[in-house]
Amino acid sequence: MYGYFLILLSALFHSFWNVLLKDSENKYFFNFLMHLTNLVIFSIMYLLFFKDFLYFDKNIFIYSFIAATFFSGYHICLSTAYRYGEISSYYPIVSSSPVFVLIWAIVFLKEKLTISGSIAIFLIIAGVFFVGLVKYSKAESIKGVYFSLLAALFYSFGAIIDKIGVSRKNFILYIYLLTLFMTIYMYIFNYKFIGRGYSFYLKNYFWKILLGGFILFSSVFSYRYGLTMVNVSYAVFIRQANILFGLLFGYLIFREKIHRYKVVGAILIAVGVVIIKLNT
């Protein structure tokens, strides 16, 4: 029961740091500073509470590096998508990643597509359409949909490696190295901006960055710790609550219009993902 609670809690944290990212002026740079803060917090926590896990594992190093590559791609695409429109439009699309896992299982593992799987794919595709329906007349918003789908694709690749990584004995090291590598990736991506924007951002957004880093740490750690206790199928299913959290935060914080298309789309995506995860 505790594992399920952690997964649900991580969904709430995940939605919240997305809100902070959406509200930031330079989304790429804020994402980097949020990851850097997360790394600092995790480093302190590692030394204080997880000293027994301070030993090296070559396989964990490899898994964390590969996962970080995909998750960094996810964060960059997510930041790009939020430049083009509202969080309530794109966040549900980003959360549709399990459909890619199902497709890859059919193509590469030769698994058969069931009737329920076919229905789920149809529901998610329909949901993606409904969520962005209001904005499809604008080219910029269509780009946001494309980047949201690309973010979902990157995330689904990372999720496969993620389960392998946390299943190793030293899962604390896996999470820490994942955090470290992602921070390095975000630094490389933001290298040109860091010299002229670092001091300005720290001065004007210090508390927001600190809050974002703490929430990101809470999201990353609670989900992967919960994943050690819960079957990955159930974990991903529970975490789809972040779709509804994202829709709710978009309305409460940014006063985004909750158009009926967004509500229908979010529900279709959530139902489709639930069907997939209950049948895989």
PyMOL commands that set and color helices and strands:
alter all, ss='L'
color gray80, all
select helices_A, chain A and resi 2-22+27-49+51-53+58-81+87-94+98-108+115-135+139-166+171-189+191-227+232-239+241-254+260-278
alter helices_A, ss='H'
color red, helices_A
deselect
rebuild
show_as cartoon
